[in-house]
Amino acid sequence: MASNPTSSSTAPRSATASIRTLGKEPAEEFYCPVDVLEDAIEGLAGCEETVLSETVCGGILDPNQVVEWVDRTKRLLRFRVDPAELRSEVPGVADGLFKLLEQVDLPEDGETAGELTTRFIASLVELREKLSRDVEAAYAGDPAAAGYDEIIVAYPSIRALAVYRIAHELYLYGVPLLPRIMSEYAHDRTGIDIHPGATIGDFFFIDHGTGIVIGETAIIGDRVRLYQGVTIGAASLRNAASLRGKKRHPTIEEDVTIYAGATVLGGRTVIGKGSVIGGSVFLTESVPPGTRVMAEAPRQLVRGAVGDEEDEAMQLQWDI
């Protein structure tokens, strides 16, 4: 039980926690007793007892550092064209990546942090070209787009794809942890969840985007269009851990359109070139090229006009 602040003379005020109510002054301040604070501190301290504590104590990368770096790199791909500015930004991106790579355990038989950084900087021009083709796809696929400038600065799909293109490049290098932090950051900001391991071709367009899920081993060809709520996922199995490292997600061939709310599952599922998958479709098997897959329209009951006696039970009652 909390002690009365007037009787807590044994505890210095600096060792207590004060809680105030936002927007109004409470009748009295609350000070958490020192013994409760110390018990919490002692219980949270140390490197044993829980997987979380052991992992953190073993050394873990601060995700905020990754977010800062990927934001800077994303801006470089989307907005930086002035040579003088690039002479400052590109070395900064290189230095930032090198420092991040030195904080993770790279494969022993792989490239060094310096070699990977050099390799990434050499890929920047190609990454911008890929992102530019995604911008073209968005303009071609969205009649609401007023221009390329609107797409570049405002479309969540382009923000998510910029992060994905960066993260995927590092994923291909075998870099641990960093690509996953980046993809989850983009997911948090845009509602678009693309695993950095997914392989996505050119001229990729995501319309609206909220609720999109694309799994790690998914393969998506060129000129594919997805609408909101689409899942390119894995079928759920009891022993899912046994599939780690295997092909678990579908292959979507070129020129496929998948409408809102559709779900396509399974590593053996292939959606053939030029197919159209309608909204709310649930697919766990392959379809040949040029296929149209549509869900049967739900049966809807249309009742009489509001006010009919038979319809009264369905009306909400409003207090006016």
C-alpha positions in Angstrom: 0.0 0.0 0.0 1.3 3.5 -0.8 2.5 5.5 2.1 1.3 9.1 2.8 3.8 11.6 1.5 3.6 13.5 4.7 4.9 10.5 6.6 7.6 9.4 4.1 10.4 11.4 5.7 12.8 8.4 5.6 12.9 8.5 1.8 14.6 11.3 -0.2 12.3 12.8 -2.8 14.9 12.0 -5.6 14.5 8.3 -5.0 10.7 8.3 -5.5 8.5 8.3 -8.5 5.9 11.0 -8.8 2.8 10.4 -10.9 0.7 13.3 -12.1 -2.6 13.2 -13.9 -2.4 14.7 -17.4 -4.4 17.9 -17.7 -5.3 18.4 -14.1 -3.7 18.6 -10.7 -4.3 15.7 -8.4 -5.5 16.2 -4.8 -2.1 14.9 -3.6 1.1 13.6 -5.2 1.8 9.9 -5.1 5.3 8.7 -4.2 6.2 5.1 -4.8 7.9 3.7 -1.7 11.6 3.2 -2.0 11.5 -0.5 -1.1 9.0 -1.2 -4.0 11.3 0.8 -6.4 14.4 -1.1 -5.2 12.6 -4.5 -5.6 11.7 -3.6 -9.2 15.2 -2.4 -10.0 16.8 -5.6 -8.4 14.3 -7.8 -10.3 15.0 -6.2 -13.6 18.8 -6.1 -13.2 21.0 -8.9 -14.1 21.6 -11.2 -17.1 19.9 -14.4 -16.0 16.4 -15.8 -15.4 14.8 -14.8 -18.7 15.6 -15.2 -22.4 15.1 -11.5 -22.9 17.6 -10.6 -20.2 20.2 -13.1 -21.4 19.9 -11.8 -24.9 20.3 -8.2 -24.0 23.2 -8.8 -21.8 24.9 -10.7 -24.6 25.0 -7.5 -26.6 22.2 -6.3 -28.8 22.0 -3.7 -31.5 20.0 -0.5 -30.8 17.2 -0.5 -33.4 17.0 3.3 -33.3 20.5 3.4 -34.9 19.2 1.2 -37.7 16.2 3.3 -38.2 18.3 6.5 -38.4 20.5 4.9 -41.0 17.8 3.5 -43.2 15.9 6.8 -43.1 19.0 8.6 -44.3 19.6 6.0 -47.0 16.0 6.1 -48.1 16.1 9.9 -48.4 19.3 9.6 -50.4 17.6 7.2 -52.9 14.4 9.3 -53.2 15.5 13.0 -52.9 19.3 13.5 -53.3 20.6 14.5 -56.7 22.8 17.5 -56.2 26.5 16.5 -56.5 27.7 18.7 -53.7 25.0 17.2 -51.4 25.8 13.7 -52.5 29.5 14.1 -51.7 28.4 14.6 -48.1 25.5 12.1 -47.9 27.1 9.1 -49.6 30.1 9.0 -47.3 27.8 9.5 -44.3 25.7 6.5 -45.4 28.8 4.4 -45.9 30.2 5.3 -42.5 26.9 4.6 -40.8 26.5 1.2 -42.4 30.1 0.2 -41.5 29.4 1.1 -37.8 26.2 -1.0 -37.8 27.9 -4.0 -39.5 30.6 -3.9 -36.8 27.9 -4.4 -34.2 26.5 -7.7 -35.6 28.0 -11.1 -36.0 28.7 -11.5 -39.7 29.3 -15.0 -41.2 32.8 -16.1 -40.4 33.5 -17.2 -44.0 31.9 -14.1 -45.5 32.9 -10.6 -46.3 34.1 -8.1 -43.8 32.2 -5.1 -42.6 34.3 -2.9 -44.9 33.8 -5.1 -47.9 30.1 -5.3 -47.4 29.9 -1.5 -47.0 31.8 -1.0 -50.3 29.5 -3.5 -52.0 26.4 -1.7 -50.8 27.5 1.7 -51.8 28.3 0.3 -55.3 24.6 -0.9 -55.5 23.0 2.5 -54.8 22.6 3.5 -58.4 20.9 0.2 -59.2 18.7 0.5 -56.1 17.5 4.0 -57.2 16.7 2.6 -60.7 14.6 -0.2 -59.2 12.7 2.3 -57.0 12.2 4.6 -60.0 10.5 1.7 -61.9 8.3 1.2 -58.9 7.3 4.9 -59.1 6.5 4.4 -62.8 4.3 1.4 -62.0 2.4 3.4 -59.4 1.7 6.2 -61.9 0.6 3.7 -64.6 -1.6 1.8 -62.2 -3.3 4.5 -60.1 -5.5 7.0 -62.0 -5.7 9.0 -58.8 -2.0 9.9 -59.0 -1.6 13.5 -60.1 2.1 13.1 -60.9 5.4 11.4 -60.1 6.1 14.0 -57.4 3.0 13.0 -55.5 3.9 9.4 -55.6 7.5 9.9 -54.5 6.6 12.1 -51.5 3.2 10.8 -50.4 2.6 7.1 -51.3 3.2 4.7 -48.4 4.0 1.9 -50.9 7.0 3.8 -52.2 8.3 4.4 -48.6 7.9 0.7 -47.9 9.5 -0.4 -51.1 12.4 2.0 -50.6 13.1 0.3 -47.3 12.5 -3.1 -48.8 15.0 -2.6 -51.6 17.7 -1.5 -49.1 16.9 -4.3 -46.7 16.8 -7.0 -49.4 20.2 -5.9 -50.7 21.7 -6.5 -47.2 19.7 -9.7 -46.8 21.4 -11.0 -50.0 24.8 -10.3 -48.4 23.9 -12.5 -45.4 23.8 -9.6 -43.0 21.9 -10.7 -39.9 19.3 -8.7 -38.0 19.6 -5.3 -39.7 17.3 -6.1 -42.7 14.6 -7.4 -40.3 14.7 -4.3 -38.2 14.3 -2.2 -41.3 11.4 -4.2 -42.6 9.5 -4.0 -39.3 10.2 -0.3 -39.2 8.5 0.1 -42.6 5.7 -2.2 -41.5 5.1 0.0 -38.4 5.1 3.2 -40.5 3.0 2.0 -43.5 1.1 -1.1 -42.6 2.9 -2.9 -45.4 4.8 -6.0 -44.1 7.4 -7.2 -46.6 10.0 -9.7 -45.4 13.5 -8.6 -46.6 14.1 -12.1 -47.9 11.2 -11.9 -50.5 12.3 -11.6 -54.1 10.3 -8.9 -55.9 10.7 -7.9 -59.6 10.6 -4.6 -61.3 7.6 -2.3 -61.8 5.9 -3.5 -58.6 2.8 -1.6 -57.5 1.0 -1.7 -54.2 -2.3 0.2 -54.2 -3.3 1.6 -50.8 -1.2 -1.0 -49.1 -2.6 -1.3 -45.6 -2.5 -4.9 -44.5 -0.2 -6.3 -47.2 1.9 -9.3 -46.1 4.6 -10.8 -48.2 6.6 -13.7 -46.7 10.3 -14.4 -46.7 10.5 -17.0 -49.5 7.9 -15.4 -51.8 8.9 -14.8 -55.4 7.1 -12.0 -57.3 7.7 -11.3 -60.9 7.7 -8.1 -62.9 4.7 -5.8 -63.3 2.7 -7.3 -60.4 0.0 -5.3 -58.8 -1.4 -5.9 -55.2 -4.2 -4.2 -53.5 -4.7 -3.7 -49.7 -5.1 -6.6 -47.4 -3.4 -9.2 -49.7 -1.4 -11.9 -48.0 1.3 -13.8 -49.9 1.9 -16.2 -47.0 2.8 -19.7 -45.8 0.4 -22.4 -44.9 0.2 -23.0 -41.2 1.6 -26.4 -40.0 2.0 -27.9 -36.6 5.7 -28.4 -37.0 6.3 -25.1 -38.7 9.9 -24.9 -37.3 10.9 -27.8 -39.6 10.3 -25.6 -42.6 12.8 -22.9 -41.6 15.0 -22.2 -44.6 12.7 -24.0 -47.1 10.4 -22.5 -49.7 7.2 -21.7 -47.8 5.6 -18.9 -49.7 4.0 -18.7 -53.2 5.5 -17.7 -56.5 3.6 -14.9 -58.3 4.6 -14.8 -62.0 4.7 -11.7 -64.2 1.7 -9.4 -65.0 -0.5 -10.7 -62.2 -3.1 -8.6 -60.4 -4.3 -9.6 -56.9 -7.3 -7.6 -55.6 -8.1 -6.6 -52.0 -8.3 -9.1 -49.2 -7.1 -12.1 -51.3 -5.0 -14.7 -49.5 -2.5 -16.9 -51.4 -0.6 -19.5 -49.4 2.0 -22.3 -49.7 5.5 -22.8 -51.1 4.3 -24.9 -54.0 1.6 -22.5 -55.1 2.3 -20.7 -58.4 0.1 -18.0 -59.8 0.6 -18.1 -63.5 1.6 -15.2 -65.7 -1.2 -12.7 -66.5 -3.6 -14.1 -64.0 -6.2 -12.0 -62.0 -7.0 -13.0 -58.5 -10.2 -11.4 -57.3 -11.0 -9.9 -53.9 -11.4 -12.1 -50.9 -10.2 -15.2 -52.8 -8.4 -17.9 -50.7 -5.9 -19.9 -52.7 -3.7 -22.8 -51.6 -3.1 -24.4 -55.0 -1.5 -23.2 -58.3 -3.4 -21.7 -61.2 -2.2 -21.7 -64.8 -1.3 -18.5 -66.8 -4.1 -16.3 -67.8 -6.5 -17.6 -65.1 -9.3 -15.5 -63.6 -10.1 -16.6 -60.0 -13.1 -15.0 -58.4 -14.9 -15.6 -55.1 -18.6 -16.4 -55.3 -20.5 -13.3 -54.4 -22.1 -13.6 -50.9 -25.8 -13.9 -50.6 -27.3 -10.6 -49.4 -30.7 -10.1 -48.0 -32.5 -6.8 -49.1 -35.3 -5.9 -46.9 -38.1 -3.4 -47.3 -37.9 0.4 -46.7 -37.0 1.6 -43.2 -40.2 1.9 -41.2 -41.9 -1.2 -42.5 -43.3 -3.3 -39.6 -41.3 -6.4 -40.6 -38.1 -4.3 -40.5 -38.5 -2.7 -37.1 -36.5 -5.4 -35.3 -33.4 -4.5 -37.4 -33.6 -0.7 -36.6 -31.2 0.9 -34.1 -32.9 2.9 -31.4 -31.6 6.4 -31.0 -32.2 8.7 -28.1 -32.9 12.2 -29.4 
